[in-house]
Amino acid sequence: MDSGQNTYITSADPSFNYLSYLPLVAKSCTLKSKSDLLLVLNLPTYFSKNLPQFCSKWTKLKVYELLPGIDPRVQAKISRMWAATEEEFYDNFITLCDIDMVQLDDSREKVLEQFRGESLVKWGFDHPSYQVDPDIGKWPMDGTSAKGKIFQQIVNPKKISFNSAVQEWQKNSIFDLRARPFNAFESFSDESLLKVLLDKVTSEIPTVNVSRLIYERKMLSSRLDKAEKQPFFAKSFLVRREIHEFHGPRPFNHRTRIGREILYQLEISLKEYETFVGDLKSILKSEMS
């Protein structure tokens, strides 16, 4: 494994549903993954600095202005891979992550660090969702890992602006229409876009397929998903099931047994989180009015 700074990059638009997870993913990166976190906030031009200043209490961040004609939720998806191309991350090991996919221990980080080098790491390439058409050959964005310079070669080889790149992607994504950034949110896939971009330079970029089964006995058995029934004894459930990650409901529900246990594991007090929620709601309401 090469040496280098580890940086997790996540992104969001001004949505309470997603930003409710900011303290969790920030603490998870610090305590469990021993990595820096960067949040890319995608905001309308009329927003003040209040929301970025508030979020900066929890993490480093960058603010991207919304591009004309693009769904804010689509831009939020693609902005994290774009941020990974910025020159300051050239030698960093970047892991793209979903803001609502919370690592509860360092299990995945220990796996990923074994494969870091000069390759793009396709974490969870054998996820069931990507074993059927039209998604064969894709892989989850969450956990995708590589050096910043690798992301540059894939996502921005021409060193053009974000706006210019998005316009170009819209025109060139003819083999997978879901890769077009100006699609409706429901018709867009950032996994499709990254695959289209990788296919253009595939001879130049080595890739490594890493299975989730390297750290779990059965596919997805170590993930507590939002669709699962909430356990009564939360702490013992997490241990017994060997849960490594939490993909909870949006917004995060801190009033359930499992919600309170996850806050405890991430060293976030209930009072601290409730204060965060109240302040976030107040700021978003003010900006939207």
Phi, psi and omega per residue, in radians:
M1 nan 2.341 3.060
D2 -1.251 2.734 3.031
S3 -1.583 2.640 -3.137
G4 2.922 2.807 -3.124
Q5 -1.326 2.420 3.119
N6 -1.638 2.251 3.117
T7 -2.314 2.172 3.008
Y8 -1.632 2.384 3.126
I9 -2.132 2.159 3.049
T10 -2.192 3.057 -3.049
S11 -2.708 2.812 3.131
A12 -2.839 2.745 2.883
D13 -1.706 3.104 -3.091
P14 -1.306 1.166 -3.107
S15 -2.004 2.183 3.102
F16 -1.090 -0.637 -3.111
N17 -0.947 -0.726 -3.117
Y18 -1.555 -0.749 -3.096
L19 -1.156 -0.293 3.065
S20 -1.084 -0.291 3.139
Y21 -1.616 -0.057 -3.038
L22 -0.995 -0.845 3.129
P23 -1.053 -0.607 -3.100
L24 -1.200 -0.853 -3.099
V25 -1.226 -0.554 3.109
A26 -1.160 -0.813 3.127
K27 -1.184 -0.626 3.116
S28 -1.068 -0.772 3.130
C29 -1.108 -0.747 -3.098
T30 -1.201 -0.849 -2.998
L31 -1.500 -0.668 -2.986
K32 -1.738 -0.790 -3.074
S33 -1.652 -0.153 -3.140
K34 0.892 0.792 -3.065
S35 -2.312 2.778 2.974
D36 -1.304 2.659 3.025
L37 -2.090 2.386 2.991
L38 -2.074 2.198 3.022
L39 -1.774 2.226 3.031
V40 -1.748 1.964 3.124
L41 -1.670 2.203 -3.135
N42 -1.869 1.904 -2.941
L43 -2.193 2.568 2.994
P44 -1.114 2.739 -3.091
T45 -1.157 -0.415 -3.092
Y46 -1.406 -0.111 3.112
F47 -1.216 2.491 3.060
S48 -1.418 -3.014 3.118
K49 -1.511 0.056 -3.038
N50 -1.101 -0.796 -3.104
L51 -1.180 -0.824 3.075
P52 -1.019 -0.727 3.134
Q53 -1.105 -0.674 3.122
F54 -1.153 -0.804 -3.112
C55 -1.191 -0.501 -3.091
S56 -1.195 -0.192 3.044
K57 -1.223 -0.341 -3.070
W58 -1.889 -0.457 -3.010
T59 -2.786 2.845 2.915
K60 -1.206 2.648 -3.139
L61 -2.654 2.801 2.975
K62 -2.223 2.552 3.097
V63 -1.949 2.162 3.034
Y64 -1.904 2.274 3.030
E65 -1.257 2.506 3.112
L66 -1.130 2.329 3.092
L67 -1.368 2.603 -3.130
P68 -1.077 2.327 2.993
G69 1.464 -0.001 -3.097
I70 -1.839 2.459 3.070
D71 -1.132 2.257 -3.121
P72 -0.958 -0.569 -3.131
R73 -1.259 -0.566 3.059
V74 -1.199 -0.809 3.129
Q75 -1.052 -0.664 3.108
A76 -1.034 -0.675 -3.141
K77 -1.145 -0.778 -3.023
I78 -1.496 -0.303 -3.047
S79 -1.186 -0.472 -3.121
R80 -1.238 -0.677 3.110
M81 -1.224 -0.516 3.091
W82 -1.229 -0.755 3.122
A83 -1.029 -0.583 -3.135
A84 -1.124 -0.296 -3.129
T85 -1.540 -0.136 -3.046
E86 -1.180 2.544 -2.954
E87 -1.018 -0.562 -3.107
E88 -1.131 -0.315 -3.139
F89 -1.813 0.222 -3.012
Y90 -0.908 -0.774 -3.090
D91 -1.772 0.022 3.133
N92 -1.381 2.672 2.950
F93 -1.555 2.021 -3.053
I94 -1.784 2.328 2.965
T95 -2.111 2.105 3.066
L96 -1.385 2.393 -3.112
C97 -2.462 2.614 3.010
D98 -1.354 2.422 -3.092
I99 -1.161 -0.423 -3.118
D100 -1.794 0.287 3.045
M101 -1.930 1.753 -2.951
V102 -1.799 2.115 3.081
Q103 -1.380 2.220 -3.080
L104 -1.689 -0.137 3.043
D105 -2.662 -2.992 -3.072
D106 -1.717 0.286 -3.053
S107 -1.049 -0.842 -3.116
R108 -1.195 -0.674 3.139
E109 -1.057 -0.697 3.128
K110 -1.136 -0.590 3.091
V111 -1.232 -0.869 -3.069
L112 -1.060 -0.655 -3.079
E113 -1.176 -0.299 3.083
Q114 -1.255 -0.401 -2.995
F115 -1.935 0.028 -3.107
R116 -1.297 2.341 -3.132
G117 -3.096 -2.145 -3.122
E118 -1.881 0.505 -3.096
S119 -2.154 2.808 2.940
L120 -1.568 2.153 -3.115
V121 -1.634 2.071 3.098
K122 -1.657 1.527 -3.114
W123 -1.255 2.290 3.106
G124 1.219 0.579 -3.094
F125 -1.034 -0.410 -3.097
D126 -1.702 0.318 3.045
H127 -0.954 2.368 -3.080
P128 -0.955 -0.554 -3.114
S129 -1.119 -0.346 -3.070
Y130 -1.915 0.382 3.110
Q131 -1.883 0.104 -3.138
V132 -2.282 2.636 3.077
D133 -1.109 2.535 0.086
P134 -1.644 0.364 -2.996
D135 -1.819 0.104 3.097
I136 -1.070 2.331 -3.128
G137 1.697 -0.186 3.074
K138 -1.663 3.105 -3.130
W139 -2.718 2.841 -3.101
P140 -1.134 2.468 3.068
M141 -1.192 -0.719 3.127
D142 -1.091 2.130 -3.117
G143 1.708 -0.212 3.066
T144 -1.033 2.300 -2.933
S145 -2.438 2.484 3.077
A146 -3.057 2.894 2.991
K147 -1.162 2.694 3.111
G148 -0.992 -0.649 -3.120
K149 -1.161 -0.502 3.067
I150 -1.205 -0.764 3.079
F151 -1.071 -0.643 3.079
Q152 -1.023 -0.823 -3.093
Q153 -1.122 -0.543 -3.102
I154 -1.512 -0.881 -2.930
V155 -1.580 -0.604 -3.093
N156 -2.436 1.044 -3.104
P157 -1.165 -0.418 -3.113
K158 -1.554 -0.096 -3.116
K159 0.968 0.905 3.112
I160 -1.817 3.097 -3.115
S161 -1.334 2.838 3.113
F162 -1.019 -0.822 -3.129
N163 -1.061 -0.760 -3.138
S164 -1.134 -0.687 3.140
A165 -1.122 -0.763 -3.130
V166 -1.084 -0.719 3.105
Q167 -1.099 -0.708 3.141
E168 -1.177 -0.731 3.135
W169 -1.084 -0.643 -3.139
Q170 -1.080 -0.678 -3.089
K171 -1.378 -0.601 -2.962
N172 -1.638 -0.151 -3.084
S173 -1.504 1.120 -3.037
I174 -1.539 -0.344 -3.098
F175 -1.599 -0.243 3.048
D176 -2.514 1.721 -3.027
L177 -1.125 -0.366 3.139
R178 -1.308 -0.074 3.098
A179 -1.522 -0.003 -3.074
R180 -1.446 2.106 -3.030
P181 -1.145 -0.383 -3.118
F182 -1.592 0.179 3.011
N183 -1.154 2.841 2.913
A184 -1.096 2.676 -3.072
F185 -0.940 -0.749 -3.087
E186 -1.180 -0.310 -3.099
S187 -1.845 0.155 -3.114
F188 -1.943 2.542 3.091
S189 -2.396 2.064 3.100
D190 -1.245 -0.447 3.018
E191 -1.116 -0.678 3.075
S192 -1.090 -0.783 -3.107
L193 -1.103 -0.800 -3.116
L194 -1.117 -0.659 3.110
K195 -1.140 -0.742 3.105
V196 -1.034 -0.768 -3.129
L197 -1.175 -0.694 3.124
L198 -1.156 -0.687 -3.123
D199 -1.040 -0.493 -3.127
K200 -1.266 -0.418 -3.088
V201 -2.195 0.361 -2.969
T202 -1.046 -0.504 -3.139
S203 -1.258 -0.321 -3.071
E204 -1.734 -0.326 -3.004
I205 -2.011 1.957 3.043
P206 -1.249 2.515 3.120
T207 -2.207 2.712 3.105
V208 -2.242 2.176 3.067
N209 -1.558 2.153 -3.128
V210 -2.125 2.143 -3.093
S211 -1.466 2.519 3.015
R212 -1.096 -0.438 -3.090
L213 -1.209 -0.063 3.064
I214 -1.229 -0.351 3.138
Y215 -2.335 0.158 3.048
E216 -2.461 2.604 -3.026
R217 -1.275 -0.594 -3.129
K218 -2.361 2.500 -3.063
M219 -0.900 2.152 3.087
L220 1.211 0.167 -3.123
S221 -1.204 -0.350 -3.112
S222 -1.651 0.145 3.102
R223 -1.882 2.268 2.979
L224 -1.623 1.929 -3.027
D225 -1.684 2.718 -3.108
K226 -1.070 -0.414 -3.105
A227 -1.413 -0.233 -3.088
E228 -1.310 2.634 3.058
K229 -1.154 2.362 -3.106
Q230 -1.211 2.245 -3.128
P231 -1.266 2.616 3.129
F232 -1.332 -0.798 3.108
F233 -1.768 1.565 -2.944
A234 -1.109 -0.828 -3.060
K235 -1.095 -0.859 -3.125
S236 -1.165 -0.546 3.107
F237 -1.103 -0.810 -3.122
L238 -1.081 -0.657 3.129
V239 -1.260 -0.831 -3.076
R240 -1.105 -0.706 -3.124
R241 -1.446 -0.107 -3.077
E242 0.954 0.915 -3.129
I243 -1.332 2.179 3.124
H244 -1.793 -0.461 -3.067
E245 -2.525 2.688 -3.097
F246 -2.119 2.143 3.067
H247 -2.079 1.483 -2.928
G248 -1.580 -3.079 3.108
P249 -1.223 2.721 3.077
R250 -1.968 2.195 -0.006
P251 -1.282 2.973 3.090
F252 -1.114 2.335 -3.131
N253 -1.805 1.784 -3.086
H254 -1.473 -0.024 -3.087
R255 -1.626 -0.158 3.101
T256 -1.432 2.883 3.106
R257 -1.054 -0.765 -3.112
I258 -1.210 -0.634 3.110
G259 -1.093 -0.775 3.128
R260 -1.152 -0.654 -3.139
E261 -1.174 -0.677 3.129
I262 -1.169 -0.710 3.061
L263 -1.042 -0.729 3.136
Y264 -1.078 -0.793 -3.122
Q265 -1.125 -0.490 -3.128
L266 -1.671 0.163 3.071
E267 1.034 0.728 3.055
I268 -1.998 2.090 -3.135
S269 -1.289 2.701 3.133
L270 -1.068 -0.703 3.131
K271 -1.117 -0.752 3.131
E272 -1.062 -0.756 -3.113
Y273 -1.211 -0.728 -3.139
E274 -1.121 -0.615 3.056
T275 -1.130 -0.749 3.085
F276 -1.011 -0.840 -3.117
V277 -1.061 -0.801 -3.139
G278 -1.082 -0.756 3.136
D279 -1.175 -0.712 3.133
L280 -1.097 -0.795 3.126
K281 -1.058 -0.714 -3.121
S282 -1.128 -0.751 -3.134
I283 -1.152 -0.803 -3.120
L284 -1.111 -0.715 3.113
K285 -1.083 -0.722 3.124
S286 -1.124 -0.729 -3.103
E287 -1.243 -0.550 -3.077
M288 -1.480 -0.274 -3.063
S289 -1.405 nan nan
